[in-house]
Amino acid sequence: MLLTVLIPAYNEEGSIAEVIKNIPKKIESIDLIKIIVIDDGSNDNTVKVAKDAGAEVYSLSHNQGLAKAIAHGFRVGIEIKSDILVILDADNQYDPKEINLLINPILQKKADIVIGDRQIDSLSHMPKQKKIGNKMVSKVLSLLIGNKILDAQTGFRAFNKESLAKIQIFSEYTYTQETLMQAKYKKLKVEQIPITFRKRNDESRLISNIFSYASRTISLVASTIIFYKSFRFFSILSTILFSIGILISIFVLNHYIITNKVTPHLPLALLAVLFLITGSISVFFTITSSISNRQSKLLEEILFMLKKDYSEDRKN
């Protein structure tokens, strides 16, 4: 069984060697451990330091962001026929020695994806605003997917072969929430375990501005919901628009019957027409989204089978 440890890195020459050095050399039930570093266009000595420490490095042509680096790492993981892939940050905040704890639920066939819970409340070194933001995102995500997520932003995660082939990362910013939402829609089982989270020596480059991060996260969550639940979304939207349009129309029509005049409610009559037109457009999108959803599911299933076959062919 092959375990791949995926480390996305951007200008982490000061910490990446320590991270690689502390990755376990042997884990029970694992035949081989490969360390893969995805260099996200670093302009320091990250690549050299990682190679000297024993990692295999894949470099992106320029800095593309964490999500793109992880997506590239997923492709590499499939290409080298990984049975389990673990994501580990290069900043040394997570403890590589806890990889065996992270993959245990997968080895025991209890989970497809395992995420490390940083136990936010107990962290004295995490700024209060980041704690609040993390909790808010985690709670909203929990409501959306119907599963209590303790730490939605954690970057210490493990994926089995099936989830690695099924998850598609579309975001260009962060992959953390998107992968959890896809796990829900693709019926992948997610487990959570408590992990160690150490203080970072410098500022986070991903969450330098909590408001910017929140807005991007909301946009990502909304787009993911619309993509996977477009039929339901447009059905509800069209129902709301039609209901408002009909209620306004009834009010204006009642006034017309009594007075034989539309005035002074002409603006309301125009508003009713606007709601009815937009409601009709939403019905059109409801129909087309139903068709496109079926096509998307079929294409995802084809892609999953191709990835699975590709991995098995390389293994044989």
RODO-2510 file (C-alpha; in nm, 4 decimals, decimal comma):
residues 316
     n   res          X          Y          Z
     1     m     0,0000     0,0000     0,0000
     2     l     0,1376     0,3384    -0,1065
     3     l     0,0984     0,6441     0,1142
     4     t     0,1708     0,9775    -0,0529
     5     v     0,2404     1,2795     0,1653
     6     l     0,1559     1,5893    -0,0353
     7     i     0,3171     1,9159     0,0744
     8     p     0,2138     2,2367    -0,1082
     9     a     0,4830     2,4997    -0,0619
    10     y     0,5421     2,8613    -0,1493
    11     n     0,8624     3,0213    -0,0134
    12     e     0,8942     2,7834     0,2825
    13     e     1,2725     2,7271     0,2793
    14     g     1,2933     2,7914     0,6532
    15     s     1,0551     2,5173     0,7646
    16     i     1,0043     2,2578     0,4927
    17     a     1,3148     2,0514     0,5740
    18     e     1,1956     2,0079     0,9331
    19     v     0,8527     1,8990     0,8108
    20     i     0,9984     1,6393     0,5722
    21     k     1,2452     1,5116     0,8324
    22     n     0,9653     1,4407     1,0822
    23     i     0,7471     1,2429     0,8432
    24     p     0,7458     0,8807     0,9672
    25     k     0,9677     0,6422     0,7716
    26     k     0,7486     0,3432     0,8526
    27     i     0,3790     0,3070     0,9315
    28     e     0,2017    -0,0201     1,0020
    29     s     0,0062    -0,1526     0,7004
    30     i     0,1886     0,0907     0,4686
    31     d     0,4426    -0,0605     0,2294
    32     l     0,5850     0,2613     0,0878
    33     i     0,5772     0,6307     0,1844
    34     k     0,6415     0,8891    -0,0877
    35     i     0,6889     1,2578    -0,0117
    36     i     0,5731     1,4906    -0,2868
    37     v     0,6266     1,8665    -0,2711
    38     i     0,4238     2,0899    -0,5041
    39     d     0,6307     2,4053    -0,5412
    40     d     0,3874     2,6877    -0,6112
    41     g     0,6335     2,9118    -0,7952
    42     s     0,8651     2,9778    -0,4999
    43     n     1,1383     3,2364    -0,5504
    44     d     1,3554     3,1260    -0,2586
    45     n     1,5419     2,7976    -0,1946
    46     t     1,2316     2,5898    -0,1184
    47     v     1,2899     2,3504    -0,4099
    48     k     1,6551     2,2827    -0,3259
    49     v     1,5868     2,2420     0,0457
    50     a     1,2976     2,0021    -0,0226
    51     k     1,5019     1,7905    -0,2624
    52     d     1,7975     1,7788    -0,0217
    53     a     1,5590     1,6617     0,2505
    54     g     1,4493     1,3686     0,0332
    55     a     1,1255     1,4868    -0,1292
    56     e     1,0251     1,4617    -0,4927
    57     v     0,9412     1,8111    -0,6171
    58     y     0,6925     1,9183    -0,8849
    59     s     0,7142     2,2890    -0,9676
    60     l     0,4367     2,5078    -1,1074
    61     s     0,5496     2,7679    -1,3607
    62     h     0,4365     3,0547    -1,1361
    63     n     0,2514     3,1174    -0,8117
    64     q    -0,1073     2,9967    -0,8669
    65     g    -0,2411     2,9647    -0,5139
    66     l    -0,3023     2,6844    -0,2680
    67     a    -0,6053     2,5331    -0,4419
    68     k    -0,4218     2,4993    -0,7739
    69     a    -0,1226     2,3435    -0,5992
    70     i    -0,3450     2,0884    -0,4241
    71     a    -0,5306     2,0091    -0,7494
    72     h    -0,1962     1,9447    -0,9182
    73     g    -0,0940     1,7275    -0,6235
    74     f    -0,4128     1,5229    -0,6576
    75     r    -0,3280     1,4533    -1,0209
    76     v     0,0223     1,3465    -0,9215
    77     g    -0,1233     1,1252    -0,6487
    78     i    -0,3408     0,9457    -0,9037
    79     e    -0,0533     0,9158    -1,1522
    80     i     0,1741     0,7448    -0,8982
    81     k    -0,1202     0,5196    -0,7927
    82     s    -0,1497     0,6367    -0,4311
    83     d    -0,3718     0,4295    -0,2053
    84     i    -0,3846     0,7082     0,0530
    85     l    -0,2888     1,0729     0,0118
    86     v    -0,2180     1,3001     0,3076
    87     i    -0,2017     1,6788     0,2751
    88     l     0,0535     1,8364     0,5070
    89     d     0,1392     2,2073     0,5198
    90     a     0,5017     2,3148     0,4752
    91     d     0,5012     2,5688     0,7589
    92     n     0,5514     2,3086     1,0356
    93     q     0,2300     2,3949     1,2207
    94     y     0,1059     2,0363     1,1953
    95     d     0,2941     1,7443     1,3487
    96     p     0,3974     1,4966     1,0737
    97     k     0,4315     1,2259     1,3393
    98     e     0,0511     1,2275     1,3669
    99     i     0,0062     1,1042     1,0093
   100     n    -0,0484     0,7514     1,1384
   101     l    -0,3401     0,8784     1,3520
   102     l    -0,4873     1,0606     1,0563
   103     i    -0,4887     0,7607     0,8228
   104     n    -0,6108     0,5027     1,0771
   105     p    -0,9844     0,5505     0,9986
   106     i    -0,9047     0,4940     0,6292
   107     l    -0,6979     0,1840     0,7011
   108     q    -0,9846     0,0536     0,9133
   109     k    -1,2331     0,1202     0,6281
   110     k    -1,4250     0,3639     0,8481
   111     a    -1,3730     0,6744     0,6352
   112     d    -1,2979     0,7967     0,2843
   113     i    -1,1680     1,1327     0,4060
   114     v    -1,0198     1,2220     0,7429
   115     i    -0,9669     1,5793     0,8591
   116     g    -0,7606     1,6921     1,1559
   117     d    -0,9430     1,8962     1,4175
   118     r    -0,7101     2,1678     1,5485
   119     q    -0,9349     2,2137     1,8556
   120     i    -0,9636     2,5870     1,7958
   121     d    -1,0944     2,6777     2,1430
   122     s    -0,7792     2,5500     2,3116
   123     l    -0,5368     2,7443     2,0877
   124     s    -0,3885     3,0435     2,2686
   125     h    -0,1732     3,1422     1,9706
   126     m    -0,4601     3,1812     1,7214
   127     p    -0,5958     3,5396     1,6963
   128     k    -0,9501     3,5840     1,8244
   129     q    -1,0840     3,7113     1,4906
   130     k    -0,9540     3,4017     1,3134
   131     k    -1,1164     3,1784     1,5742
   132     i    -1,4492     3,3543     1,5229
   133     g    -1,4190     3,3336     1,1446
   134     n    -1,3265     2,9659     1,1572
   135     k    -1,6189     2,8819     1,3836
   136     m    -1,8651     3,0732     1,1676
   137     v    -1,7513     2,9014     0,8487
   138     s    -1,7530     2,5609     1,0205
   139     k    -2,1063     2,6116     1,1538
   140     v    -2,2443     2,7326     0,8206
   141     l    -2,0775     2,4444     0,6376
   142     s    -2,2103     2,1969     0,8949
   143     l    -2,5658     2,3189     0,8335
   144     l    -2,5247     2,3006     0,4571
   145     i    -2,3889     1,9463     0,4441
   146     g    -2,5797     1,8037     0,7401
   147     n    -2,2683     1,6909     0,9229
   148     k    -2,1058     1,8663     1,2193
   149     i    -1,7661     1,9867     1,1029
   150     l    -1,5430     2,0971     1,3885
   151     d    -1,2707     2,2612     1,1827
   152     a    -1,3586     2,3362     0,8200
   153     q    -1,0301     2,5138     0,7404
   154     t    -0,7846     2,2556     0,8635
   155     g    -0,5099     2,1739     0,6140
   156     f    -0,4137     1,8359     0,7594
   157     r    -0,6242     1,5813     0,5717
   158     a    -0,6168     1,2278     0,4375
   159     f    -0,7946     1,0886     0,1300
   160     n    -0,8371     0,7295     0,0210
   161     k    -0,8086     0,6214    -0,3426
   162     e    -1,1816     0,6551    -0,4152
   163     s    -1,2140     1,0082    -0,2753
   164     l    -0,8944     1,1121    -0,4519
   165     a    -1,0518     1,0108    -0,7830
   166     k    -1,3959     1,1596    -0,7104
   167     i    -1,3001     1,5005    -0,5719
   168     q    -1,2558     1,7773    -0,8296
   169     i    -1,1065     2,1088    -0,7157
   170     f    -1,2471     2,4016    -0,9124
   171     s    -1,1527     2,6858    -0,6784
   172     e    -0,8479     2,8993    -0,7456
   173     y    -0,8199     3,0100    -0,3826
   174     t    -0,8802     2,7418    -0,1199
   175     y    -0,9837     2,3781    -0,1416
   176     t    -1,0867     2,3146     0,2208
   177     q    -1,4602     2,3871     0,2128
   178     e    -1,5087     2,2717    -0,1454
   179     t    -1,3750     1,9219    -0,0797
   180     l    -1,6023     1,8787     0,2229
   181     m    -1,9090     1,9884     0,0273
   182     q    -1,8222     1,7553    -0,2572
   183     a    -1,7774     1,4736    -0,0062
   184     k    -2,1383     1,5305     0,1001
   185     y    -2,2776     1,5333    -0,2533
   186     k    -2,0656     1,2357    -0,3627
   187     k    -2,1539     1,0286    -0,0547
   188     l    -1,7996     1,0052     0,0808
   189     k    -1,7667     0,9375     0,4525
   190     v    -1,5771     1,2013     0,6514
   191     e    -1,4191     1,1400     0,9924
   192     q    -1,2487     1,3909     1,2223
   193     i    -0,9695     1,3389     1,4741
   194     p    -0,8015     1,5829     1,7165
   195     i    -0,4525     1,6927     1,6126
   196     t    -0,1707     1,9193     1,7278
   197     f    -0,1495     2,2684     1,5807
   198     r     0,1600     2,4745     1,6514
   199     k     0,2178     2,8480     1,6236
   200     r     0,3380     2,9781     1,2890
   201     n     0,6568     3,1855     1,2937
   202     d     0,5246     3,4380     1,0405
   203     e     0,1862     3,5623     0,9170
   204     s    -0,0496     3,3422     0,7175
   205     r    -0,0376     3,4302     0,3487
   206     l    -0,3687     3,2594     0,2758
   207     i    -0,5706     3,4453     0,5406
   208     s    -0,3972     3,7815     0,5551
   209     n    -0,7356     3,9584     0,5564
   210     i    -1,0215     3,7859     0,7380
   211     f    -1,2912     3,9828     0,5485
   212     s    -1,1416     3,9011     0,2094
   213     y    -1,1138     3,5345     0,3082
   214     a    -1,4756     3,5314     0,4301
   215     s    -1,6093     3,6873     0,1089
   216     r    -1,4153     3,4435    -0,1088
   217     t    -1,5312     3,1521     0,1052
   218     i    -1,8971     3,2589     0,0822
   219     s    -1,8645     3,2925    -0,2949
   220     l    -1,7057     2,9469    -0,3202
   221     v    -1,9706     2,7823    -0,0998
   222     a    -2,2540     2,9489    -0,2936
   223     s    -2,1146     2,8457    -0,6323
   224     t    -2,0658     2,4864    -0,5125
   225     i    -2,4242     2,4682    -0,3866
   226     i    -2,5621     2,6083    -0,7116
   227     f    -2,3483     2,3643    -0,9123
   228     y    -2,4611     2,0525    -0,7253
   229     k    -2,8118     2,1676    -0,6267
   230     s    -2,8999     2,3932    -0,9191
   231     f    -3,2392     2,2278    -0,9806
   232     r    -3,3481     2,2818    -0,6215
   233     f    -3,2004     2,6325    -0,6137
   234     f    -3,3813     2,7535    -0,9256
   235     s    -3,7032     2,5724    -0,8275
   236     i    -3,7140     2,7594    -0,4973
   237     l    -3,6143     3,0862    -0,6656
   238     s    -3,8845     3,0599    -0,9327
   239     t    -4,1478     2,9709    -0,6687
   240     i    -4,0564     3,2765    -0,4618
   241     l    -4,0544     3,5106    -0,7627
   242     f    -4,3873     3,3799    -0,8956
   243     s    -4,5481     3,3980    -0,5502
   244     i    -4,4461     3,7611    -0,5034
   245     g    -4,5559     3,8477    -0,8576
   246     i    -4,8956     3,6801    -0,8138
   247     l    -4,9602     3,8440    -0,4741
   248     i    -4,8835     4,1888    -0,6131
   249     s    -5,0962     4,1140    -0,9208
   250     i    -5,3936     4,0134    -0,7027
   251     f    -5,3630     4,3353    -0,5039
   252     v    -5,3494     4,5524    -0,8192
   253     l    -5,6280     4,3528    -0,9894
   254     n    -5,8522     4,3892    -0,6838
   255     h    -5,7951     4,7642    -0,6872
   256     y    -5,8777     4,7757    -1,0595
   257     i    -6,2017     4,5810    -1,0126
   258     i    -6,3166     4,8214    -0,7410
   259     t    -6,2054     5,1507    -0,8993
   260     n    -6,1713     5,0564    -1,2685
   261     k    -5,8283     5,2219    -1,2465
   262     v    -5,4743     5,0983    -1,2034
   263     t    -5,3458     5,4280    -1,0631
   264     p    -5,1940     5,5008    -0,8190
   265     h    -5,0596     5,1432    -0,8261
   266     l    -4,9040     5,1480    -1,1715
   267     p    -4,5503     5,1030    -1,0282
   268     l    -4,6735     4,7952    -0,8382
   269     a    -4,8268     4,6565    -1,1582
   270     l    -4,4941     4,6982    -1,3387
   271     l    -4,3166     4,5365    -1,0440
   272     a    -4,5554     4,2393    -1,0616
   273     v    -4,4764     4,1964    -1,4319
   274     l    -4,1038     4,2104    -1,3524
   275     f    -4,1372     3,9374    -1,0890
   276     l    -4,3437     3,7176    -1,3200
   277     i    -4,0923     3,7571    -1,6035
   278     t    -3,7931     3,6761    -1,3813
   279     g    -3,9912     3,3846    -1,2389
   280     s    -4,0439     3,2527    -1,5916
   281     i    -3,6715     3,2853    -1,6603
   282     s    -3,6015     3,0904    -1,3404
   283     v    -3,8334     2,8138    -1,4608
   284     f    -3,6269     2,7933    -1,7788
   285     f    -3,3093     2,7651    -1,5702
   286     t    -3,4779     2,4980    -1,3551
   287     i    -3,5412     2,2837    -1,6617
   288     t    -3,1962     2,3349    -1,8118
   289     s    -3,0233     2,2760    -1,4762
   290     s    -3,2057     1,9445    -1,4412
   291     i    -3,0653     1,8355    -1,7768
   292     s    -2,7143     1,9682    -1,7089
   293     n    -2,7065     1,8060    -1,3629
   294     r    -2,7648     1,4652    -1,5166
   295     q    -2,4934     1,5289    -1,7719
   296     s    -2,2533     1,6495    -1,4997
   297     k    -2,3141     1,3416    -1,2878
   298     l    -2,2575     1,1182    -1,5883
   299     l    -1,9340     1,2996    -1,6784
   300     e    -1,8109     1,2817    -1,3181
   301     e    -1,8799     0,9087    -1,3104
   302     i    -1,6929     0,8626    -1,6393
   303     l    -1,4013     1,0685    -1,5066
   304     f    -1,3971     0,8657    -1,1846
   305     m    -1,3865     0,5375    -1,3757
   306     l    -1,1087     0,6681    -1,6027
   307     k    -0,9006     0,7746    -1,3024
   308     k    -0,9657     0,4439    -1,1295
   309     d    -0,8717     0,2416    -1,4380
   310     y    -0,5639     0,4577    -1,4956
   311     s    -0,4447     0,4023    -1,1405
   312     e    -0,5056     0,0272    -1,1557
   313     d    -0,3340    -0,0062    -1,4954
   314     r    -0,0236     0,1689    -1,3639
   315     k    -0,0284    -0,0516    -1,0558
   316     n    -0,0354    -0,3643    -1,2718
***
